[in-house]
Amino acid sequence: MSWIYLVLAGIFEMIGVTMINSLHKNRNWQSLFMLLGGFGASFLFLALAMEKLPMGTAYAVWTGIGASGGAILGMILYGEAKDWKRILFIMMILCSAIGLKLIS
């Protein structure tokens, strides 16, 4: 169950990061509330995951999901560069997170 909490934390982290960009562009209350809700839920699920998982593993996987997911959402939603090198390094982050799961 801890790994499910950790994946949910990463997904909510992605929502929070996306809403930072949305709030920067639109300056509306909906983006602000989604930003606060996304990060709030992210921290809640991270805390639940850390009840069973080691802090270093949980934090590394959480930031990996958030960073790679944020970069992918930036490419899809905001037209950020889709260079092959960028995609390669995103894949390396995801492979590292999967590796931590496999050895934990």
DSSP file (Angstrom, degrees, kcal/mol; ACC not computed):
  #  RESIDUE AA STRUCTURE BP1 BP2  ACC     N-H-->O    O-->H-N    N-H-->O    O-->H-N    TCO  KAPPA ALPHA  PHI   PSI    X-CA   Y-CA   Z-CA
    1    1 A M     >        0   0    0      0, 0.0     4,-2.4     0, 0.0     5,-0.2   0.000 360.0 360.0 360.0 -30.9    0.0    0.0    0.0
    2    2 A S  H  >  +     0   0    0      1,-0.2     4,-2.2     2,-0.2     5,-0.1   0.877 360.0  51.7 -62.2 -37.6    2.9    2.3    0.7
    3    3 A W  H  > S+     0   0    0      2,-0.2     4,-2.3     1,-0.2    -1,-0.2   0.860 107.9  52.0 -69.0 -34.2    4.0    2.2   -3.0
    4    4 A I  H  > S+     0   0    0      2,-0.2     4,-2.5     1,-0.2    -2,-0.2   0.930 110.0  49.3 -65.0 -44.6    0.5    3.1   -4.1
    5    5 A Y  H  X S+     0   0    0     -4,-2.4     4,-2.5     1,-0.2    -2,-0.2   0.898 110.7  51.3 -58.5 -40.2    0.6    6.1   -1.7
    6    6 A L  H  X S+     0   0    0     -4,-2.2     4,-2.1     2,-0.2    -2,-0.2   0.900 109.5  48.0 -67.5 -40.7    3.9    7.1   -3.1
    7    7 A V  H  X S+     0   0    0     -4,-2.3     4,-2.3     2,-0.2    -1,-0.2   0.913 112.1  50.4 -65.0 -41.9    2.7    7.0   -6.7
    8    8 A L  H  X S+     0   0    0     -4,-2.5     4,-2.6     1,-0.2     5,-0.2   0.906 108.4  53.0 -61.5 -40.7   -0.4    9.0   -5.7
    9    9 A A  H  X S+     0   0    0     -4,-2.5     4,-1.9     1,-0.2    -1,-0.2   0.914 109.7  48.7 -59.4 -42.8    1.9   11.5   -4.0
   10   10 A G  H  X S+     0   0    0     -4,-2.1     4,-2.0     2,-0.2    -2,-0.2   0.889 110.3  50.6 -64.6 -40.0    3.9   11.8   -7.2
   11   11 A I  H  X S+     0   0    0     -4,-2.3     4,-1.9     1,-0.2    -2,-0.2   0.921 111.4  47.3 -65.3 -43.7    0.8   12.3   -9.3
   12   12 A F  H  X S+     0   0    0     -4,-2.6     4,-2.4     1,-0.2    -1,-0.2   0.835 108.3  56.6 -67.3 -30.4   -0.5   15.1   -7.0
   13   13 A E  H  X S+     0   0    0     -4,-1.9     4,-2.6    -5,-0.2    -1,-0.2   0.910 105.5  51.2 -62.2 -42.5    3.0   16.6   -7.2
   14   14 A M  H  X S+     0   0    0     -4,-2.0     4,-2.4     2,-0.2    -2,-0.2   0.904 109.5  50.1 -61.2 -41.7    2.7   16.7  -11.0
   15   15 A I  H  X S+     0   0    0     -4,-1.9     4,-2.2     2,-0.2    -2,-0.2   0.927 110.9  49.4 -62.6 -44.9   -0.7   18.5  -10.6
   16   16 A G  H  X S+     0   0    0     -4,-2.4     4,-1.3     1,-0.2    -2,-0.2   0.918 111.9  47.5 -60.9 -44.7    0.8   21.0   -8.2
   17   17 A V  H  X S+     0   0    0     -4,-2.6     4,-1.4     1,-0.2     3,-0.3   0.907 111.5  50.8 -64.3 -42.2    3.7   21.8  -10.5
   18   18 A T  H  X S+     0   0    0     -4,-2.4     4,-2.1     1,-0.2    -1,-0.2   0.881 107.7  53.7 -62.8 -37.4    1.4   22.2  -13.5
   19   19 A M  H  X S+     0   0    0     -4,-2.2     4,-2.9     2,-0.2    -1,-0.2   0.767  99.3  62.1 -72.0 -24.2   -0.8   24.5  -11.5
   20   20 A I  H  X S+     0   0    0     -4,-1.3     4,-2.2    -3,-0.3    -1,-0.2   0.952 108.8  42.7 -60.8 -47.2    2.2   26.7  -10.7
   21   21 A N  H  X S+     0   0    0     -4,-1.4     4,-1.8     2,-0.2    -2,-0.2   0.909 114.8  50.2 -64.3 -42.1    2.6   27.3  -14.4
   22   22 A S  H  X S+     0   0    0     -4,-2.1     4,-2.9     1,-0.2     5,-0.5   0.912 111.3  48.1 -63.0 -43.2   -1.1   27.8  -14.9
   23   23 A L  H  X S+     0   0    0     -4,-2.9     4,-1.6     1,-0.2    -1,-0.2   0.879 108.9  54.5 -66.0 -37.4   -1.3   30.3  -12.0
   24   24 A H  H  < S+     0   0    0     -4,-2.2    -1,-0.2    -5,-0.2    -2,-0.2   0.875 117.3  36.5 -62.5 -37.2    1.7   32.2  -13.5
   25   25 A K  H  < S+     0   0    0     -4,-1.8    -2,-0.2    -5,-0.1    -1,-0.2   0.857 132.0  23.3 -84.0 -37.4   -0.1   32.5  -16.8
   26   26 A N  H  < S-     0   0    0     -4,-2.9    -3,-0.2    -5,-0.2    -2,-0.2   0.761  75.9-151.2-107.2 -29.3   -3.8   33.0  -15.7
   27   27 A R     <  +     0   0    0     -4,-1.6     2,-0.3    -5,-0.5    -4,-0.1   0.954  44.9 143.6  52.7  56.3   -3.8   34.4  -12.1
   28   28 A N     >  -     0   0    0     -6,-0.1     4,-1.6     1,-0.1    -1,-0.2  -0.850  62.0-118.5-124.0 164.0   -7.1   32.9  -11.2
   29   29 A W  H  > S+     0   0    0     -2,-0.3     4,-2.8     1,-0.2     5,-0.2   0.836 109.6  60.7 -68.3 -34.1   -8.5   31.3   -8.0
   30   30 A Q  H  > S+     0   0    0      1,-0.2     4,-2.3     2,-0.2    -1,-0.2   0.929 106.2  46.2 -61.0 -45.9   -9.1   27.9   -9.6
   31   31 A S  H  > S+     0   0    0      2,-0.2     4,-2.3     1,-0.2    -1,-0.2   0.898 112.6  51.4 -63.0 -40.6   -5.4   27.5  -10.4
   32   32 A L  H  X S+     0   0    0     -4,-1.6     4,-2.5     2,-0.2    -2,-0.2   0.933 111.7  45.5 -62.9 -46.9   -4.5   28.6   -6.9
   33   33 A F  H  X S+     0   0    0     -4,-2.8     4,-2.6     1,-0.2    -1,-0.2   0.876 113.8  49.3 -66.8 -36.9   -6.8   26.2   -5.2
   34   34 A M  H  X S+     0   0    0     -4,-2.3     4,-2.8    -5,-0.2    -1,-0.2   0.872 110.4  51.9 -69.2 -35.4   -5.7   23.3   -7.4
   35   35 A L  H  X S+     0   0    0     -4,-2.3     4,-2.4    -5,-0.2     5,-0.3   0.956 113.8  42.4 -62.3 -50.8   -2.1   24.2   -6.7
   36   36 A L  H  X S+     0   0    0     -4,-2.5     4,-2.4     1,-0.2    -2,-0.2   0.901 117.2  47.5 -63.8 -41.7   -2.7   24.1   -2.9
   37   37 A G  H  X S+     0   0    0     -4,-2.6     4,-2.7    -5,-0.2     5,-0.3   0.903 111.8  50.5 -66.2 -41.4   -4.8   21.0   -3.2
   38   38 A G  H  X S+     0   0    0     -4,-2.8     4,-2.0     2,-0.2    -2,-0.2   0.944 116.1  39.6 -62.4 -49.4   -2.2   19.2   -5.4
   39   39 A F  H  X S+     0   0    0     -4,-2.4     4,-2.5     2,-0.2     5,-0.2   0.884 115.1  53.5 -69.8 -37.2    0.7   20.0   -3.1
   40   40 A G  H  X S+     0   0    0     -4,-2.4     4,-2.1    -5,-0.3    -2,-0.2   0.945 112.6  43.1 -60.7 -48.0   -1.3   19.3    0.1
   41   41 A A  H  X S+     0   0    0     -4,-2.7     4,-2.7     1,-0.2     5,-0.3   0.869 111.8  56.3 -64.9 -36.3   -2.4   15.9   -1.2
   42   42 A S  H  X S+     0   0    0     -4,-2.0     4,-2.2    -5,-0.3    -2,-0.2   0.939 109.8  43.7 -61.2 -47.8    1.1   15.2   -2.4
   43   43 A F  H  X S+     0   0    0     -4,-2.5     4,-2.4     2,-0.2    -1,-0.2   0.873 112.6  53.6 -66.4 -36.8    2.6   15.8    1.1
   44   44 A L  H  X S+     0   0    0     -4,-2.1     4,-2.1    -5,-0.2    -2,-0.2   0.957 112.6  42.4 -61.5 -51.0   -0.2   13.8    2.8
   45   45 A F  H  X S+     0   0    0     -4,-2.7     4,-2.3     1,-0.2    -2,-0.2   0.850 112.6  54.4 -67.2 -33.3    0.4   10.7    0.6
   46   46 A L  H  X S+     0   0    0     -4,-2.2     4,-2.2    -5,-0.3    -1,-0.2   0.926 108.4  49.4 -63.7 -43.1    4.1   11.1    0.9
   47   47 A A  H  < S+     0   0    0     -4,-2.4     4,-0.4     1,-0.2    -2,-0.2   0.907 111.2  49.3 -62.3 -41.5    3.8   11.1    4.7
   48   48 A L  H >< S+     0   0    0     -4,-2.1     3,-1.1     1,-0.2     4,-0.4   0.904 111.3  49.4 -63.9 -40.6    1.6    8.0    4.5
   49   49 A A  H >X S+     0   0    0     -4,-2.3     4,-2.3     1,-0.2     3,-1.4   0.873 104.2  59.6 -65.4 -36.7    4.1    6.3    2.3
   50   50 A M  T 3< S+     0   0    0     -4,-2.2    -1,-0.2     1,-0.3    -2,-0.2   0.539  84.8  78.7 -74.6  -4.9    7.0    7.1    4.6
   51   51 A E  T <4 S+     0   0    0     -3,-1.1    -1,-0.3    -4,-0.4    -2,-0.2   0.826 116.9  13.3 -66.9 -29.2    5.4    5.2    7.5
   52   52 A K  T <4 S+     0   0    0     -3,-1.4    -2,-0.2    -4,-0.4    -1,-0.1   0.698 118.1  71.8-115.8 -31.4    6.7    2.0    5.8
   53   53 A L  S  < S-     0   0    0     -4,-2.3     2,-0.0     1,-0.1    51,-0.0  -0.600  89.2 -99.2 -91.5 148.9    9.2    3.1    3.2
   54   54 A P     >  -     0   0    0      0, 0.0     4,-2.8     0, 0.0     5,-0.3  -0.369  32.2-121.8 -62.4 143.9   12.7    4.5    4.0
   55   55 A M  H  > S+     0   0    0      1,-0.2     4,-2.9     2,-0.2     5,-0.3   0.901 109.2  51.1 -55.4 -46.7   12.9    8.3    3.8
   56   56 A G  H  > S+     0   0    0      1,-0.2     4,-2.2     2,-0.2    -1,-0.2   0.905 113.5  44.0 -61.4 -43.2   15.6    8.3    1.1
   57   57 A T  H  > S+     0   0    0      2,-0.2     4,-2.5     1,-0.2     5,-0.3   0.942 115.3  47.8 -66.7 -48.0   13.8    5.9   -1.2
   58   58 A A  H  X S+     0   0    0     -4,-2.8     4,-2.6     1,-0.2    -2,-0.2   0.924 114.5  46.0 -60.3 -45.8   10.4    7.6   -0.7
   59   59 A Y  H  X S+     0   0    0     -4,-2.9     4,-2.6    -5,-0.3     5,-0.3   0.912 112.8  49.6 -66.0 -42.3   11.8   11.1   -1.3
   60   60 A A  H  X S+     0   0    0     -4,-2.2     4,-2.0    -5,-0.3    -2,-0.2   0.918 114.7  43.6 -63.7 -43.7   13.8   10.0   -4.4
   61   61 A V  H  X S+     0   0    0     -4,-2.5     4,-2.7     2,-0.2     5,-0.2   0.919 113.7  51.7 -67.9 -42.8   10.9    8.3   -6.0
   62   62 A W  H  X S+     0   0    0     -4,-2.6     4,-2.4    -5,-0.3    -2,-0.2   0.927 113.7  42.7 -60.2 -47.5    8.5   11.1   -5.2
   63   63 A T  H  X S+     0   0    0     -4,-2.6     4,-3.1     2,-0.2     5,-0.3   0.863 112.7  54.8 -68.9 -33.6   10.8   13.8   -6.7
   64   64 A G  H  X S+     0   0    0     -4,-2.0     4,-2.4    -5,-0.3     5,-0.4   0.930 110.9  43.9 -63.6 -45.7   11.5   11.5   -9.6
   65   65 A I  H  X S+     0   0    0     -4,-2.7     4,-2.4     2,-0.2     5,-0.3   0.933 117.4  46.7 -64.0 -45.1    7.8   11.1  -10.4
   66   66 A G  H  X S+     0   0    0     -4,-2.4     4,-2.2    -5,-0.2    -2,-0.2   0.917 116.0  43.6 -63.9 -44.2    7.1   14.8   -9.9
   67   67 A A  H  X S+     0   0    0     -4,-3.1     4,-2.1     2,-0.2    -2,-0.2   0.943 119.8  39.7 -69.3 -48.4   10.1   16.0  -11.9
   68   68 A S  H  X S+     0   0    0     -4,-2.4     4,-2.5    -5,-0.3     5,-0.2   0.916 117.7  49.1 -69.5 -40.9    9.7   13.7  -14.9
   69   69 A G  H  X S+     0   0    0     -4,-2.4     4,-2.8    -5,-0.4     5,-0.2   0.899 110.9  50.6 -63.7 -40.2    5.9   14.0  -14.8
   70   70 A G  H  X S+     0   0    0     -4,-2.2     4,-2.1    -5,-0.3    -1,-0.2   0.899 111.2  48.4 -63.5 -40.4    6.1   17.8  -14.7
   71   71 A A  H  X S+     0   0    0     -4,-2.1     4,-1.8     2,-0.2    -2,-0.2   0.909 112.8  47.8 -66.5 -41.4    8.5   17.8  -17.6
   72   72 A I  H  X S+     0   0    0     -4,-2.5     4,-2.3     2,-0.2    -2,-0.2   0.921 112.3  48.8 -65.5 -43.7    6.3   15.5  -19.7
   73   73 A L  H  X>S+     0   0    0     -4,-2.8     4,-3.4     1,-0.2     5,-0.6   0.871 108.2  55.5 -64.4 -35.3    3.2   17.6  -18.9
   74   74 A G  H  X5S+     0   0    0     -4,-2.1     6,-1.8    -5,-0.2     4,-1.4   0.895 109.3  46.8 -61.8 -39.6    5.1   20.7  -19.9
   75   75 A M  H  X5S+     0   0    0     -4,-1.8     4,-0.5     4,-0.2    -2,-0.2   0.905 119.9  39.0 -67.2 -41.5    5.8   19.1  -23.3
   76   76 A I  H  <5S+     0   0    0     -4,-2.3    -2,-0.2     2,-0.1    -3,-0.2   0.940 128.6  27.0 -76.0 -48.0    2.2   18.0  -23.7
   77   77 A L  H  <5S+     0   0    0     -4,-3.4    -3,-0.2    -5,-0.2    -2,-0.2   0.798 130.6  31.1 -89.8 -30.3    0.3   21.0  -22.3
   78   78 A Y  H  <<S-     0   0    0     -4,-1.4    -3,-0.2    -5,-0.6    -1,-0.1   0.290 100.1-114.1-119.0   9.8    2.7   23.9  -22.8
   79   79 A G     <  +     0   0    0     -4,-0.5    -4,-0.2     1,-0.1    -3,-0.1   0.778  52.4 168.1  67.7  27.4    4.6   23.1  -25.9
   80   80 A E        -     0   0    0     -6,-1.8    -1,-0.1     1,-0.2    -2,-0.0  -0.300  48.9 -68.5 -70.0 162.0    8.0   22.8  -24.2
   81   81 A A        -     0   0    0      1,-0.1    -1,-0.2     5,-0.0    -6,-0.1  -0.144  36.5-161.6 -55.8 140.2   10.8   21.2  -26.2
   82   82 A K        +     0   0    0     -3,-0.1    -1,-0.1    -7,-0.1    -2,-0.0  -0.209  29.6 161.2-114.6  39.3   10.6   17.5  -27.1
   83   83 A D     >  -     0   0    0      1,-0.1     4,-2.0     4,-0.0     3,-0.2  -0.285  48.3-123.3 -62.0 144.6   14.2   17.0  -27.9
   84   84 A W  H  > S+     0   0    0      1,-0.2     4,-2.3     2,-0.2    -1,-0.1   0.818 111.4  56.2 -62.5 -31.2   15.4   13.4  -27.8
   85   85 A K  H  > S+     0   0    0      2,-0.2     4,-2.2     1,-0.2    -1,-0.2   0.905 106.4  49.6 -67.5 -40.4   18.1   14.2  -25.2
   86   86 A R  H  > S+     0   0    0     -3,-0.2     4,-2.0     1,-0.2    -2,-0.2   0.922 111.9  47.9 -62.5 -44.7   15.4   15.6  -22.8
   87   87 A I  H  X S+     0   0    0     -4,-2.0     4,-2.3     1,-0.2    -2,-0.2   0.886 109.0  55.1 -64.5 -39.2   13.3   12.5  -23.3
   88   88 A L  H  X S+     0   0    0     -4,-2.3     4,-1.8     1,-0.2    -2,-0.2   0.931 109.6  45.6 -58.7 -47.4   16.4   10.3  -22.6
   89   89 A F  H  X S+     0   0    0     -4,-2.2     4,-1.9     2,-0.2    -1,-0.2   0.843 110.2  53.6 -70.2 -32.3   17.1   12.0  -19.3
   90   90 A I  H  X S+     0   0    0     -4,-2.0     4,-2.3     2,-0.2    -1,-0.2   0.917 108.8  50.5 -63.1 -42.4   13.5   11.8  -18.3
   91   91 A M  H  X S+     0   0    0     -4,-2.3     4,-2.6     1,-0.2    -2,-0.2   0.864 106.8  54.6 -63.1 -35.6   13.6    8.1  -19.0
   92   92 A M  H  X S+     0   0    0     -4,-1.8     4,-2.0     2,-0.2    -1,-0.2   0.897 107.3  50.2 -64.8 -39.7   16.8    7.9  -16.9
   93   93 A I  H  X S+     0   0    0     -4,-1.9     4,-2.1     2,-0.2    -2,-0.2   0.940 112.6  46.7 -62.2 -46.7   14.9    9.5  -13.9
   94   94 A L  H  X S+     0   0    0     -4,-2.3     4,-2.4     1,-0.2    -2,-0.2   0.897 110.9  51.7 -64.0 -40.5   12.0    7.0  -14.3
   95   95 A C  H  X S+     0   0    0     -4,-2.6     4,-2.5     1,-0.2    -1,-0.2   0.874 108.5  52.3 -63.7 -36.7   14.4    4.1  -14.6
   96   96 A S  H  X S+     0   0    0     -4,-2.0     4,-2.1     2,-0.2    -2,-0.2   0.910 109.4  48.7 -64.8 -42.0   16.1    5.2  -11.4
   97   97 A A  H  X S+     0   0    0     -4,-2.1     4,-1.7     2,-0.2    -2,-0.2   0.915 112.4  48.4 -63.9 -42.9   12.8    5.4   -9.5
   98   98 A I  H  X S+     0   0    0     -4,-2.4     4,-2.3     1,-0.2    -2,-0.2   0.899 109.0  54.5 -64.1 -40.2   11.9    1.9  -10.8
   99   99 A G  H  X S+     0   0    0     -4,-2.5     4,-1.7     1,-0.2    -1,-0.2   0.894 105.8  51.6 -59.9 -41.2   15.3    0.6   -9.7
  100  100 A L  H  X S+     0   0    0     -4,-2.1     4,-0.8     1,-0.2    -1,-0.2   0.880 109.5  50.8 -63.9 -36.8   14.7    1.9   -6.2
  101  101 A K  H >< S+     0   0    0     -4,-1.7     3,-0.7     1,-0.2    -2,-0.2   0.920 108.3  52.5 -64.6 -42.4   11.4    0.1   -6.1
  102  102 A L  H 3< S+     0   0    0     -4,-2.3    -1,-0.2     1,-0.2    -2,-0.2   0.820 113.9  41.2 -66.2 -31.5   13.1   -3.2   -7.3
  103  103 A I  H 3<        0   0    0     -4,-1.7    -1,-0.2     1,-0.2    -2,-0.2   0.513 360.0 360.0 -95.6  -3.0   15.7   -3.1   -4.6
  104  104 A S    <<        0   0    0     -4,-0.8    -1,-0.2    -3,-0.7    -2,-0.2   0.441 360.0 360.0 -92.7 360.0   13.4   -2.0   -1.7
